[in-house]
Amino acid sequence: MDATYNLNGGFKPATKRFADLSGPDFYPTPEWATYALIDNEKFDGEIWEPACGDGTMARVLAETGEQVLASDLYDRGYGEVGVDFLKSDRSVENIVTNPPYNAAEGFLETGYKLARRKCALLLRLAFLEGANRQRKIFSNTPPARVWVFSERITFYPANAEVKGSGTTAYAWFVWDKGYEGPTELKWLPLGYKKRFENQDINPTLFK
């Protein structure tokens, strides 16, 4: 069992997601959700995607023109394999990832320590809740920006039929070490999901 699976003392809650037979929590992030980030948040310098899975997010991040490092604890056919991000001491300019479902706090702690510029995590909007997070995270290291998705993201196992819409609200949480000021709450523009699904539209031209 991956140690991060029960990082905070509780097992993954029951969901409608399919079982993952190759390690916990492998649900590739839809490409449009990553385009929404890089269209609205500027990254300077190399970007590390430390939970790269099959490379879906890393390939989109490469369209920023910056060097992208990709790794994963499991071998899913992409990136550097066997890298335990929570034990890493690799310092980079930026870290961008969708952390394992039940290891968000651990990924944030490590990502904030290792990123010299920005650490961006795709998290449930409900991550804003909780007295423990208020004491441990938001009181001391609040994010610079929270980019809220009005369109729901639905996660599926690789190669599964994509249909329907998710029921959970998500946001990109961005910790920017060059930012001074209160947390900015922003809403991502509508249309990324629909435009990406329209094969006649170039998904890199969303701006």
Backbone bond lengths (Angstrom), bond angles and torsions (degrees), N, CA, C in turn:
res aa  C-N    CA-C-N  psi(-1)  N-CA   C-N-CA  omega(-1)  CA-C   N-CA-C  phi
1 M - - - 1.465 - - 1.527 109.54 -
2 D 1.297 117.14 133.10 1.454 122.53 176.23 1.528 109.41 -62.76
3 A 1.343 117.30 130.16 1.453 121.13 -177.26 1.519 112.31 -62.87
4 T 1.322 117.56 -27.22 1.456 120.15 -178.89 1.527 111.56 -74.24
5 Y 1.328 116.97 -13.30 1.458 120.63 -174.63 1.529 111.75 -66.37
6 N 1.329 115.60 -30.17 1.460 120.49 -179.48 1.525 109.48 -123.49
7 L 1.318 116.06 38.24 1.455 122.31 -170.60 1.513 112.97 -57.59
8 N 1.310 117.56 -41.86 1.461 120.95 -173.64 1.523 113.38 -105.16
9 G 1.321 115.89 21.00 1.452 118.84 173.66 1.512 115.27 89.89
10 G 1.310 118.17 4.20 1.462 119.99 179.96 1.504 111.06 -137.24
11 F 1.308 117.33 139.36 1.449 120.65 179.41 1.521 110.77 -77.59
12 K 1.314 115.31 162.82 1.458 120.15 -178.76 1.522 110.30 -57.66
13 P 1.321 117.48 129.74 1.464 119.50 179.94 1.512 111.72 -67.65
14 A 1.314 115.65 156.47 1.461 120.39 180.00 1.527 110.29 -64.04
15 T 1.309 116.23 135.88 1.458 121.86 177.91 1.515 108.41 -140.84
16 K 1.330 115.71 179.08 1.454 121.23 176.91 1.522 111.72 -89.06
17 R 1.316 116.46 5.42 1.457 119.10 -179.57 1.520 110.49 -68.91
18 F 1.330 114.37 155.57 1.446 119.73 177.04 1.530 109.69 -75.17
19 A 1.317 116.80 155.72 1.456 120.39 175.76 1.521 109.39 -67.05
20 D 1.304 115.54 146.09 1.458 121.50 178.54 1.519 107.54 -106.06
21 L 1.302 116.63 112.28 1.452 121.04 -174.10 1.521 113.33 -88.09
22 S 1.323 117.72 -3.35 1.464 120.89 -177.48 1.523 112.03 -118.73
23 G 1.319 117.81 29.73 1.455 121.48 -177.62 1.508 109.43 117.81
24 P 1.328 117.06 151.13 1.456 120.46 -173.70 1.513 114.05 -67.18
25 D 1.318 114.41 143.77 1.460 122.52 166.52 1.518 115.39 62.29
26 F 1.315 117.30 53.67 1.465 119.27 173.00 1.516 109.17 -108.43
27 Y 1.311 115.56 95.86 1.450 123.05 177.10 1.520 106.38 -133.25
28 P 1.334 118.44 96.76 1.462 120.80 -174.53 1.523 112.30 -53.19
29 T 1.313 115.72 139.71 1.460 121.30 178.33 1.523 109.26 -74.40
30 P 1.321 118.98 126.53 1.466 119.97 177.35 1.536 110.48 -54.04
31 E 1.304 115.64 138.69 1.467 120.02 -174.88 1.525 112.86 -56.29
32 W 1.323 116.92 -36.83 1.453 119.67 -175.72 1.526 111.67 -62.92
33 A 1.334 117.33 -28.83 1.462 120.13 -179.71 1.520 111.45 -69.64
34 T 1.327 117.36 -31.99 1.457 120.63 177.13 1.523 110.85 -77.78
35 Y 1.336 116.78 -37.09 1.468 119.18 174.48 1.528 110.42 -59.10
36 A 1.319 116.95 -37.64 1.463 120.09 179.52 1.524 110.93 -60.30
37 L 1.324 116.43 -35.64 1.463 119.71 178.40 1.526 111.46 -70.89
38 I 1.331 117.61 -53.57 1.463 119.12 -171.72 1.528 112.23 -72.72
39 D 1.317 117.97 -17.35 1.462 120.33 174.03 1.524 111.73 -76.12
40 N 1.325 117.21 -21.60 1.464 120.89 -172.52 1.524 114.21 -119.03
41 E 1.319 116.74 -9.64 1.466 121.11 -178.48 1.531 108.08 -131.71
42 K 1.332 116.66 122.32 1.452 121.93 -177.40 1.522 110.83 -84.95
43 F 1.334 116.26 134.69 1.458 122.06 176.42 1.525 109.23 -120.77
44 D 1.309 115.19 126.78 1.460 121.55 176.58 1.522 108.65 -112.53
45 G 1.320 116.19 126.55 1.454 120.69 -179.01 1.508 112.80 94.87
46 E 1.314 115.58 176.52 1.461 121.56 -174.78 1.526 111.51 -60.43
47 I 1.336 114.30 151.64 1.461 122.09 -179.94 1.527 107.91 -123.74
48 W 1.311 115.44 130.77 1.467 120.56 176.76 1.522 108.50 -107.49
49 E 1.337 115.86 125.59 1.465 122.98 172.94 1.526 106.49 -106.55
50 P 1.339 119.48 98.24 1.463 121.71 -170.52 1.526 115.76 -88.83
51 A 1.334 117.87 2.67 1.468 121.53 174.46 1.522 106.57 -133.22
52 C 1.327 115.76 57.75 1.472 121.79 -163.80 1.517 114.57 -73.54
53 G 1.333 118.48 -18.81 1.461 118.96 -179.69 1.517 111.93 55.89
54 D 1.321 115.97 -123.87 1.464 120.32 -179.12 1.522 112.41 -91.76
55 G 1.319 117.57 9.50 1.456 121.10 175.43 1.508 115.63 90.81
56 T 1.331 117.50 7.04 1.460 120.19 -176.51 1.525 111.87 -58.16
57 M 1.325 117.84 -48.11 1.460 120.52 -179.57 1.524 111.36 -73.30
58 A 1.320 117.00 -41.04 1.460 120.94 -177.38 1.527 111.59 -59.84
59 R 1.315 117.71 -38.10 1.466 120.79 -179.80 1.529 111.20 -65.38
60 V 1.324 116.53 -38.16 1.463 119.64 177.30 1.525 110.00 -68.96
61 L 1.330 117.56 -42.70 1.456 121.03 179.37 1.521 111.69 -59.47
62 A 1.330 116.76 -30.74 1.458 120.52 179.47 1.525 112.11 -63.92
63 E 1.328 116.68 -20.43 1.457 119.91 179.81 1.525 112.35 -75.00
64 T 1.336 117.40 -5.32 1.463 119.77 171.82 1.521 110.99 -72.16
65 G 1.324 116.40 -16.88 1.456 120.99 -175.94 1.515 113.06 89.16
66 E 1.324 117.10 -5.55 1.457 121.33 178.68 1.530 109.82 -88.58
67 Q 1.331 116.50 157.69 1.451 120.81 176.04 1.522 109.42 -67.66
68 V 1.312 117.10 134.90 1.465 121.99 -179.20 1.525 109.47 -117.69
69 L 1.321 115.58 124.96 1.458 122.45 172.60 1.514 107.61 -99.57
70 A 1.316 117.69 134.74 1.462 121.57 -177.19 1.519 109.73 -129.14
71 S 1.331 115.98 133.36 1.465 120.42 178.70 1.525 109.65 -149.78
72 D 1.329 114.76 165.30 1.463 120.43 177.69 1.522 108.39 -158.44
73 L 1.300 115.77 153.42 1.461 120.41 175.85 1.516 110.13 -68.80
74 Y 1.339 116.16 -31.09 1.463 121.79 -177.26 1.524 111.39 -107.77
75 D 1.318 116.05 158.05 1.462 121.84 177.11 1.518 109.13 -89.71
76 R 1.323 115.40 104.09 1.459 120.33 178.16 1.525 110.70 -117.98
77 G 1.341 114.79 19.55 1.452 119.71 173.80 1.510 115.17 89.13
78 Y 1.337 117.29 13.25 1.466 118.63 -178.25 1.529 109.07 -152.31
79 G 1.326 115.66 143.00 1.450 121.46 172.92 1.524 113.93 74.01
80 E 1.322 114.98 -172.37 1.461 123.00 179.71 1.527 108.58 -79.23
81 V 1.311 116.77 128.88 1.464 122.19 -172.25 1.527 110.52 -100.53
82 G 1.338 115.76 146.95 1.448 120.73 174.10 1.515 114.37 84.98
83 V 1.316 117.64 15.05 1.461 121.59 -178.94 1.523 109.39 -91.03
84 D 1.314 117.06 115.68 1.458 122.13 177.29 1.520 107.61 -88.68
85 F 1.298 116.36 100.71 1.458 121.66 -174.75 1.527 111.84 -57.20
86 L 1.317 117.37 -38.37 1.457 121.08 -176.04 1.522 112.94 -67.94
87 K 1.317 117.18 -14.57 1.461 121.13 178.31 1.526 111.89 -110.75
88 S 1.328 116.72 7.54 1.452 120.39 -174.22 1.529 111.97 -81.38
89 D 1.331 115.58 153.42 1.462 121.52 172.00 1.530 110.52 -123.73
90 R 1.324 116.03 21.36 1.468 122.10 -179.06 1.531 109.76 -77.32
91 S 1.303 116.56 114.95 1.464 121.41 179.51 1.522 109.89 -92.40
92 V 1.346 116.46 132.62 1.461 121.77 -179.32 1.524 108.89 -139.21
93 E 1.325 115.81 169.78 1.461 119.67 179.50 1.531 111.62 -67.63
94 N 1.347 115.97 -48.09 1.462 120.60 -174.55 1.526 110.91 -137.72
95 I 1.311 116.02 147.45 1.460 122.11 173.49 1.527 107.94 -127.10
96 V 1.331 115.66 127.73 1.464 121.57 179.90 1.517 107.97 -134.50
97 T 1.324 117.42 126.23 1.454 118.92 -179.76 1.519 111.47 -165.04
98 N 1.322 114.31 164.22 1.462 123.51 167.11 1.520 105.31 -104.40
99 P 1.338 117.92 100.58 1.469 119.44 -172.02 1.516 112.46 -69.32
100 P 1.339 117.13 158.60 1.464 120.27 175.24 1.517 110.50 -51.80
101 Y 1.308 115.01 146.26 1.463 122.55 -168.18 1.522 114.04 -50.88
102 N 1.333 116.31 -39.93 1.454 119.14 -173.47 1.530 112.16 -112.05
103 A 1.337 117.47 24.39 1.458 120.19 -178.58 1.523 111.53 -131.35
104 A 1.318 116.85 24.42 1.466 120.29 -174.81 1.520 112.20 -60.13
105 E 1.325 117.50 -44.09 1.460 120.05 -176.89 1.525 110.99 -66.21
106 G 1.321 117.06 -39.74 1.455 120.51 177.37 1.514 111.90 -64.82
107 F 1.330 116.86 -41.23 1.462 120.21 178.18 1.521 111.04 -65.88
108 L 1.330 116.65 -37.06 1.452 119.15 178.25 1.526 110.93 -66.11
109 E 1.309 116.81 -46.16 1.463 119.96 -179.09 1.526 110.72 -58.76
110 T 1.327 116.44 -46.31 1.462 120.55 -179.83 1.524 111.26 -69.89
111 G 1.340 116.40 -44.50 1.458 120.28 -178.00 1.515 112.34 -62.75
112 Y 1.319 116.86 -40.68 1.463 119.96 179.74 1.527 110.80 -65.52
113 K 1.314 115.91 -35.17 1.464 120.59 179.79 1.531 111.51 -71.06
114 L 1.329 117.19 -39.29 1.463 120.64 -172.50 1.525 114.21 -89.27
115 A 1.331 117.84 -25.37 1.469 120.40 -177.70 1.528 110.34 -80.32
116 R 1.316 115.78 127.31 1.462 119.31 178.95 1.526 111.72 -82.95
117 R 1.330 117.84 -24.60 1.458 121.00 -179.31 1.527 112.42 -116.79
118 K 1.343 116.14 -69.55 1.453 119.42 -175.09 1.527 111.51 -131.79
119 C 1.318 114.20 146.08 1.460 121.84 170.39 1.516 106.83 -126.69
120 A 1.319 117.17 116.55 1.464 122.24 -177.62 1.524 109.09 -118.28
121 L 1.328 115.57 122.40 1.462 121.08 -179.40 1.520 110.12 -121.58
122 L 1.327 115.88 135.18 1.461 121.59 173.81 1.518 107.53 -86.56
123 L 1.338 116.63 112.46 1.455 121.81 -173.80 1.521 111.02 -132.52
124 R 1.299 115.35 160.35 1.456 119.21 171.20 1.524 109.24 -61.82
125 L 1.312 116.86 141.97 1.462 120.37 178.92 1.526 110.70 -59.26
126 A 1.319 116.07 -27.42 1.461 121.31 179.21 1.522 112.52 -67.09
127 F 1.331 117.46 -7.77 1.459 120.22 175.35 1.526 110.68 -60.44
128 L 1.321 116.86 -21.88 1.463 121.36 178.03 1.526 112.01 -68.02
129 E 1.326 116.37 -19.21 1.455 120.69 -175.81 1.527 111.22 -86.45
130 G 1.310 115.76 164.28 1.454 121.06 170.16 1.515 113.83 108.22
131 A 1.347 115.39 127.51 1.463 120.71 179.91 1.523 111.56 -64.50
132 N 1.338 116.42 -36.31 1.458 119.75 -178.69 1.522 111.27 -65.19
133 R 1.335 117.19 -42.86 1.469 119.97 177.78 1.527 110.93 -67.23
134 Q 1.323 116.76 -35.92 1.451 120.05 177.31 1.531 110.64 -59.84
135 R 1.330 115.97 -43.52 1.469 120.04 -179.07 1.518 112.05 -72.58
136 K 1.348 117.01 -44.35 1.455 120.96 -171.40 1.520 113.94 -85.65
137 I 1.348 117.14 -30.65 1.466 120.26 -171.32 1.521 112.30 -117.08
138 F 1.312 116.58 -62.88 1.463 119.43 -167.09 1.526 113.40 -71.87
139 S 1.323 117.64 -25.25 1.462 119.31 177.79 1.523 112.07 -73.33
140 N 1.327 116.37 -29.45 1.462 120.95 -174.68 1.524 113.58 -106.91
141 T 1.324 117.25 -40.83 1.465 120.78 -177.48 1.526 109.99 -134.63
142 P 1.317 118.67 69.08 1.465 120.70 179.48 1.521 110.66 -68.58
143 P 1.320 117.91 151.38 1.466 119.91 176.52 1.523 110.63 -67.64
144 A 1.325 115.77 153.69 1.463 120.12 175.27 1.513 110.38 -73.91
145 R 1.339 115.79 -40.87 1.462 120.84 -178.13 1.523 110.55 -142.59
146 V 1.315 114.55 145.77 1.464 121.69 171.73 1.520 106.51 -122.74
147 W 1.333 116.16 113.39 1.473 122.55 -179.42 1.521 108.46 -96.37
148 V 1.311 117.15 108.66 1.463 122.11 -174.16 1.528 111.00 -89.69
149 F 1.324 115.61 133.60 1.463 121.57 173.21 1.528 109.15 -85.46
150 S 1.311 117.15 121.75 1.465 120.44 170.17 1.523 110.15 -81.35
151 E 1.336 115.52 -29.16 1.460 121.44 174.90 1.528 108.50 -85.41
152 R 1.302 117.70 132.65 1.459 121.39 -177.78 1.528 111.05 -76.46
153 I 1.322 115.07 139.19 1.457 121.64 176.12 1.525 108.71 -94.61
154 T 1.310 116.56 132.81 1.454 121.29 175.31 1.518 108.41 -113.49
155 F 1.317 116.76 127.20 1.459 121.84 -178.93 1.526 109.89 -102.62
156 Y 1.328 115.42 134.46 1.452 121.75 179.16 1.523 109.40 -130.08
157 P 1.327 118.04 152.20 1.459 119.29 170.37 1.529 109.68 -59.92
158 A 1.309 116.37 155.06 1.461 120.62 179.46 1.521 110.40 -55.03
159 N 1.319 115.83 136.60 1.470 124.96 176.34 1.527 113.79 72.40
160 A 1.319 118.53 7.27 1.458 120.33 176.73 1.523 109.95 -79.49
161 E 1.333 115.55 155.09 1.457 119.94 177.65 1.524 109.49 -68.45
162 V 1.325 115.68 129.43 1.459 121.07 -178.36 1.516 109.24 -93.72
163 K 1.325 116.46 119.18 1.454 120.49 179.00 1.521 108.88 -158.89
164 G 1.299 116.05 155.95 1.454 120.23 179.02 1.516 112.38 79.06
165 S 1.323 115.44 -171.19 1.454 121.91 -177.54 1.516 109.73 -137.11
166 G 1.334 116.16 146.37 1.448 121.10 -179.57 1.523 111.71 -71.20
167 T 1.321 115.71 167.26 1.461 121.69 -179.44 1.528 112.07 -115.18
168 T 1.329 116.46 0.86 1.461 121.09 -176.61 1.521 110.36 -109.35
169 A 1.325 116.47 135.47 1.465 121.34 178.43 1.532 109.82 -84.59
170 Y 1.325 116.01 137.00 1.454 121.78 -179.52 1.519 110.57 -125.10
171 A 1.335 114.62 163.13 1.461 120.83 176.51 1.520 108.59 -153.39
172 W 1.326 115.33 154.62 1.460 121.18 168.91 1.518 107.53 -88.63
173 F 1.327 116.74 121.32 1.463 122.82 175.38 1.526 107.38 -100.08
174 V 1.329 116.83 122.52 1.460 121.06 -175.40 1.525 110.17 -118.88
175 W 1.324 114.96 118.04 1.459 121.18 172.21 1.532 107.51 -97.34
176 D 1.316 116.51 116.34 1.471 123.47 -174.20 1.525 107.90 -117.37
177 K 1.324 116.32 110.06 1.461 120.05 -175.49 1.525 113.15 -72.44
178 G 1.331 116.67 -9.63 1.446 119.91 176.51 1.520 113.19 -95.94
179 Y 1.325 116.32 4.21 1.464 120.54 -175.48 1.522 110.69 -102.29
180 E 1.312 115.68 136.35 1.458 121.43 175.00 1.521 108.35 -125.83
181 G 1.306 116.54 121.60 1.453 120.05 -178.73 1.512 110.64 147.13
182 P 1.317 116.90 178.05 1.467 120.89 -179.96 1.521 111.12 -71.88
183 T 1.315 116.00 159.34 1.464 121.09 177.78 1.521 110.18 -61.21
184 E 1.331 115.61 132.63 1.462 121.73 177.01 1.518 109.28 -96.16
185 L 1.310 116.57 125.85 1.459 122.03 175.89 1.521 108.13 -99.40
186 K 1.335 116.48 117.67 1.457 121.21 -175.42 1.526 109.58 -127.96
187 W 1.329 115.56 152.66 1.455 120.96 176.34 1.525 109.41 -108.75
188 L 1.317 116.02 129.17 1.463 120.05 178.02 1.520 109.77 -67.99
189 P 1.329 117.79 142.14 1.464 120.31 179.05 1.527 111.28 -57.74
190 L 1.302 115.57 145.96 1.460 120.68 176.79 1.531 110.56 -73.13
191 G 1.307 115.38 156.26 1.455 120.46 170.59 1.510 115.90 110.02
192 Y 1.338 118.90 -11.31 1.467 119.48 -177.55 1.528 111.55 -60.95
193 K 1.303 116.89 -47.00 1.461 120.01 -177.16 1.524 111.23 -62.46
194 K 1.312 116.59 -48.22 1.464 121.07 -177.78 1.519 111.26 -65.82
195 R 1.327 116.53 -42.92 1.462 119.49 -177.84 1.514 112.01 -66.78
196 F 1.342 116.30 -37.46 1.452 118.31 -179.48 1.516 110.97 -68.15
197 E 1.331 116.66 -35.25 1.460 119.96 -179.84 1.512 112.29 -72.63
198 N 1.334 117.10 -16.65 1.462 121.45 175.12 1.521 108.38 -85.83
199 Q 1.303 116.95 105.90 1.457 121.41 -173.11 1.532 113.00 -67.20
200 D 1.334 117.76 -10.98 1.459 120.23 -179.62 1.523 111.95 -85.01
201 I 1.352 116.82 -5.52 1.454 120.35 -178.07 1.511 110.06 -112.52
202 N 1.326 117.08 131.13 1.444 122.22 178.14 1.518 108.76 -70.09
203 P 1.339 119.14 118.36 1.466 120.18 -176.05 1.520 113.77 -67.38
204 T 1.342 118.21 -11.54 1.464 120.08 179.25 1.523 110.87 -86.37
205 L 1.325 117.71 -0.99 1.463 120.75 -176.55 1.526 111.12 -111.56
206 F 1.311 116.43 42.27 1.457 120.48 -175.82 1.521 112.87 -81.99
207 K 1.312 117.88 -19.72 1.453 120.31 -172.68 1.524 111.60 -64.11
